[in-house]
Amino acid sequence: MTDHHPDKPATLLASAAHFRDAATGGIVPPLYASTTYARDANYELPHDRLYGRDDNPLFEQAENILCQLEGGADAALFASGLAAMTAVAATLQPGERVVLSKQCYFGVRHWLGSEAARVGFELVLFDAGDPGALEKVLGNDPARLVWCESPANPTWEVTDLEAAATLAHAAGARIIVDATVMTPLLCNPIALGVDYVMHSATKYLNGHADVVAGALIAARDDADWQAIRGMRYRTGGILGPFEAWLLIRGMRTLDVRLRRSCANAMAIARHFEGNPNIREVMYPGLESHAGYEIATRQWNTGIGYTGMLSLRIAAGSDEESAAVAKRMATRTRLFAPATSLGGVESLIEHRKTIEGAGGEVPGDLLRLSAGIEDADDLIADLDQALAGALAAG
């Protein structure tokens, strides 16, 4: 990786790590589409690039930015967040123990469960909302990997990453954190002792709902990391050059986008806190949230407390509340009823519908991704949608 610059993250992002095209002086990286690289007169590779499945200057540029943002030793782009997770899981061996926070993106939990059955590693769940749960699960038994997501989608429990890393290392395990929602601007897990940071770069890093991508950043460039990184080359889980270019473009505005999204999410959370038709506002930036103290201590709250929150509807019975929640998701004007998060546009999702019968999320929960629109307009949109959904019942 390139030597780190001393600049603040916003400066690093806006300048794409101080990019200047050596050939033209251009300030925007060109699109490198070549799939292979010619050797010189001595039949040597002049830039140590062999083939497009693993080598592209755009990969290197994006990885350099992420590595600097996270304070890591190395980074790797992948075709998606799931491809990044697959690279980690592919290094697990039969009989090894993996400890996973049960509050996480449901697709990860289901996918790791199926991989555990196929490969033969043991998957053990712990409650991220219980401060002592990880220590109890680890006990005196060795583990290979501790896997957590903070804040945890879609209920937004906050993990004490420094404590979790200490417990994982005491058990002989590496710890990986899905930090998609925090982004590198709110928290740097590696500085708290975490070994690997994962991002679904589709979300906040790109921020424009036009790229599917993933990324891993490692605290150390050692044999374990090289085994994970090598999976990208062996499985071909790479981005296309244009997608890598779009990701770099998106990251240039991450700081300003995230600040606006966080401010909008806080305004929405404060507006609905105490509303008689809202059973619970799930947002780490509220003092009433169980993870508020940890988030305040470990996150860069000068930017905010994430752009994600969830609302649980209170409209009578569980069935009635779930019906109102689902109707509300169809009645918004500005919030698009769509899956995903972290883009410039606001999204609303009835999570139970998406997860289906096997999901554990309550039926009355709506997951909101606050975009960069005007906060008053977003609040008015949610108010009218809630009123309409209640009246329709």
ZIDA-V711591 format. One record per residue. RES is the residue in one small letter. SS is DSSP state (2 for helix, 1 for strand, 0 for the rest). PSI is psi in degrees with one decimal (NA if undefined). NEAR is the number of other C-alpha atoms within 10 Angstrom. Layout:
BEGIN
<<RES	SS	PSI	NEAR> <RES	SS	PSI	NEAR>>
END
This chain:
BEGIN
<<m	0	154.0	14> <t	0	150.5	13> <d	0	143.3	7> <h	0	142.0	14> <h	0	151.4	12> <p	0	-1.6	9> <d	0	158.4	11> <k	0	157.9	9> <p	2	-40.6	18> <a	2	-38.0	17> <t	2	-43.8	15> <l	2	-44.7	21> <l	2	-49.3	23> <a	2	-32.1	19> <s	0	2.9	17> <a	0	50.4	23> <a	0	42.7	22> <h	0	43.2	13> <f	0	134.8	15> <r	0	128.1	14> <d	0	119.1	11> <a	0	-29.9	8> <a	0	-36.3	6> <t	0	-15.8	8> <g	0	3.6	10> <g	0	144.2	11> <i	0	-5.3	13> <v	0	128.6	15> <p	0	136.0	17> <p	0	164.0	14> <l	0	114.3	15> <y	0	105.6	16> <a	0	-5.1	13> <s	0	138.3	11> <t	0	-10.8	13> <t	1	168.4	13> <y	0	132.5	16> <a	0	148.1	13> <r	0	160.4	14> <d	0	-170.1	9> <a	0	-22.5	8> <n	0	11.0	7> <y	0	38.6	8> <e	0	154.2	10> <l	0	111.8	13> <p	0	-22.7	13> <h	0	19.9	11> <d	0	28.0	10> <r	0	131.3	15> <l	0	-49.5	16> <y	1	149.9	14> <g	0	-12.6	19> <r	0	-20.3	17> <d	0	-14.0	22> <d	0	121.1	19> <n	0	132.2	23> <p	2	-28.1	19> <l	2	-37.5	25> <f	2	-48.3	24> <e	2	-38.7	18> <q	2	-48.6	20> <a	2	-41.7	22> <e	2	-36.6	23> <n	2	-44.0	22> <i	2	-48.1	25> <l	2	-39.0	27> <c	2	-42.7	23> <q	2	-42.3	25> <l	2	-41.2	21> <e	2	-10.1	24> <g	0	34.9	18> <g	0	172.3	24> <a	0	-26.1	17> <d	1	160.3	24> <a	1	158.1	28> <a	1	132.1	24> <l	1	150.7	28> <f	1	168.1	29> <a	0	-21.8	23> <s	0	169.7	21> <g	2	-38.9	23> <l	2	-35.3	20> <a	2	-37.6	22> <a	2	-43.3	26> <m	2	-39.2	23> <t	2	-38.3	21> <a	2	-37.8	21> <v	2	-48.9	20> <a	2	-28.9	19> <a	0	-16.0	13> <t	0	-3.3	13> <l	0	147.4	20> <q	0	155.3	14> <p	0	138.0	12> <g	0	-16.7	14> <e	0	153.4	16> <r	1	129.7	22> <v	1	128.6	24> <v	1	122.7	22> <l	1	135.6	25> <s	1	128.7	22> <k	0	-21.1	20> <q	0	98.7	25> <c	0	174.7	22> <y	0	124.6	17> <f	2	-30.1	17> <g	2	-33.8	12> <v	2	-45.4	16> <r	2	-45.7	17> <h	2	-41.4	13> <w	2	-45.1	13> <l	2	-34.6	19> <g	2	-41.4	15> <s	2	-36.3	13> <e	2	-37.5	18> <a	2	-41.8	21> <a	2	-35.6	12> <r	2	-45.3	10> <v	2	-35.5	15> <g	0	13.0	15> <f	0	159.8	20> <e	1	131.0	20> <l	1	121.7	20> <v	1	133.4	16> <l	1	146.9	18> <f	1	158.3	19> <d	0	109.2	16> <a	0	-20.3	24> <g	0	-7.9	19> <d	0	112.3	11> <p	0	-27.1	14> <g	0	0.0	12> <a	2	-41.9	15> <l	2	-42.5	22> <e	2	-40.0	16> <k	2	-42.3	10> <v	2	-41.7	15> <l	2	-41.3	22> <g	0	-134.5	12> <n	0	6.4	10> <d	0	137.7	9> <p	0	154.6	16> <a	0	155.0	22> <r	0	-39.8	21> <l	1	135.4	24> <v	1	127.4	29> <w	1	119.5	21> <c	1	164.7	25> <e	1	130.7	27> <s	0	127.6	24> <p	0	153.5	27> <a	0	124.7	22> <n	0	128.9	19> <p	0	17.8	21> <t	0	-8.2	25> <w	0	35.7	25> <e	0	144.6	25> <v	0	127.5	23> <t	0	136.2	24> <d	0	96.4	18> <l	2	-34.8	25> <e	2	-44.4	16> <a	2	-41.1	15> <a	2	-40.7	22> <a	2	-39.7	23> <t	2	-44.1	16> <l	2	-42.5	18> <a	2	-46.8	26> <h	2	-34.0	19> <a	2	-27.7	14> <a	0	5.2	19> <g	0	17.0	15> <a	0	152.6	22> <r	1	153.3	20> <i	1	131.6	26> <i	1	139.0	26> <v	1	126.5	23> <d	1	106.1	24> <a	0	25.7	22> <t	0	-45.7	26> <v	0	-34.2	25> <m	0	-37.1	25> <t	2	164.0	26> <p	2	-13.4	25> <l	2	-26.6	21> <l	2	-30.5	22> <c	0	143.3	21> <n	0	91.7	22> <p	2	-31.1	28> <i	2	-36.3	24> <a	2	-18.1	15> <l	2	5.5	16> <g	0	1.2	19> <v	0	146.2	24> <d	0	-40.4	23> <y	1	140.6	25> <v	1	132.6	25> <m	1	141.3	23> <h	1	133.3	29> <s	0	96.3	26> <a	0	-9.9	26> <t	0	-32.3	26> <k	0	-112.8	24> <y	0	-36.6	28> <l	0	-46.4	31> <n	0	-53.7	27> <g	0	5.4	25> <h	0	13.0	19> <a	0	33.4	16> <d	0	12.1	14> <v	0	134.9	22> <v	0	121.9	18> <a	0	159.9	27> <g	1	164.5	26> <a	1	145.3	26> <l	1	139.4	30> <i	1	133.6	28> <a	1	141.6	26> <a	0	-31.5	21> <r	0	140.8	16> <d	0	80.8	14> <d	0	-170.8	11> <a	2	-38.8	9> <d	2	-42.4	14> <w	2	-42.3	21> <q	2	-31.2	13> <a	2	-40.3	14> <i	2	-47.6	22> <r	2	-37.0	24> <g	2	-21.9	16> <m	2	-28.3	19> <r	2	-43.7	21> <y	2	-41.6	15> <r	2	-30.9	11> <t	2	-12.7	12> <g	0	23.2	15> <g	0	58.9	22> <i	0	161.8	24> <l	0	154.3	23> <g	0	157.2	18> <p	2	-40.5	20> <f	2	-39.1	15> <e	2	-38.9	20> <a	2	-39.4	29> <w	2	-43.9	22> <l	2	-37.5	17> <l	2	-45.0	25> <i	2	-44.4	26> <r	2	-45.1	22> <g	2	-40.8	25> <m	2	-22.7	25> <r	0	-24.8	21> <t	0	12.2	19> <l	2	-45.4	22> <d	2	-49.6	21> <v	2	-36.9	13> <r	2	-45.9	21> <l	2	-40.7	29> <r	2	-43.0	21> <r	2	-42.0	22> <s	2	-42.5	30> <c	2	-43.3	24> <a	2	-40.3	20> <n	2	-42.1	27> <a	2	-41.6	29> <m	2	-42.1	23> <a	2	-41.9	16> <i	2	-44.3	23> <a	2	-46.2	23> <r	2	-34.9	15> <h	2	-41.3	13> <f	2	-12.1	18> <e	0	124.1	18> <g	0	-6.0	12> <n	0	128.3	13> <p	0	-18.2	11> <n	0	5.9	18> <i	1	114.2	18> <r	1	-39.5	18> <e	1	138.2	20> <v	1	117.2	25> <m	1	99.4	24> <y	0	121.7	30> <p	0	-14.3	27> <g	0	-7.0	23> <l	0	136.8	17> <e	0	-24.0	11> <s	0	-12.3	13> <h	0	138.0	17> <a	0	-25.9	17> <g	0	7.9	20> <y	2	-44.5	17> <e	2	-42.8	17> <i	2	-45.5	14> <a	2	-43.2	26> <t	2	-33.9	16> <r	2	-36.6	10> <q	2	-15.0	18> <w	0	159.6	20> <n	0	81.1	16> <t	0	-2.4	17> <g	0	-25.9	10> <i	0	-40.7	17> <g	0	-166.3	24> <y	0	38.3	28> <t	0	159.8	30> <g	0	11.4	29> <m	1	141.5	30> <l	1	165.7	25> <s	1	145.9	24> <l	1	134.4	24> <r	1	125.2	21> <i	1	140.7	28> <a	0	107.2	21> <a	0	46.0	20> <g	0	-130.4	11> <s	0	169.7	10> <d	2	-40.4	14> <e	2	-42.0	12> <e	2	-41.0	17> <s	2	-40.4	24> <a	2	-39.4	23> <a	2	-41.4	18> <v	2	-42.2	26> <a	2	-44.6	28> <k	2	-40.1	22> <r	2	-39.0	19> <m	2	-38.1	26> <a	2	-18.8	24> <t	2	-5.9	16> <r	0	1.9	19> <t	0	151.5	22> <r	0	-39.1	15> <l	0	-40.2	18> <f	0	117.7	23> <a	1	131.9	17> <p	1	82.1	18> <a	0	154.9	15> <t	0	146.4	14> <s	0	-174.1	16> <l	0	167.3	26> <g	0	8.2	31> <g	0	177.4	25> <v	0	-21.1	21> <e	0	145.5	18> <s	0	140.8	24> <l	1	148.2	23> <i	1	139.7	24> <e	1	127.6	25> <h	1	98.6	26> <r	2	-34.0	23> <k	2	-37.8	21> <t	2	-41.3	12> <i	2	-43.6	13> <e	2	-28.6	14> <g	0	-169.7	11> <a	0	-30.4	9> <g	0	-10.8	9> <g	0	151.6	15> <e	0	-1.7	13> <v	0	140.5	21> <p	0	148.6	15> <g	0	-16.1	23> <d	0	6.6	26> <l	1	131.9	27> <l	1	126.6	26> <r	1	128.9	24> <l	1	133.2	29> <s	1	109.6	28> <a	0	125.1	31> <g	0	-149.3	28> <i	0	16.9	23> <e	0	179.3	16> <d	0	133.4	11> <a	2	-40.7	19> <d	2	-38.5	11> <d	2	-40.7	12> <l	2	-43.3	22> <i	2	-44.3	19> <a	2	-37.3	15> <d	2	-45.3	16> <l	2	-38.5	21> <d	2	-46.0	16> <q	2	-35.0	15> <a	2	-39.3	22> <l	2	-44.5	22> <a	2	-42.8	14> <g	2	-40.1	16> <a	2	-37.5	20> <l	2	-42.8	20> <a	2	-33.1	9> <a	2	-16.8	10> <g	0	NA	11>>
END
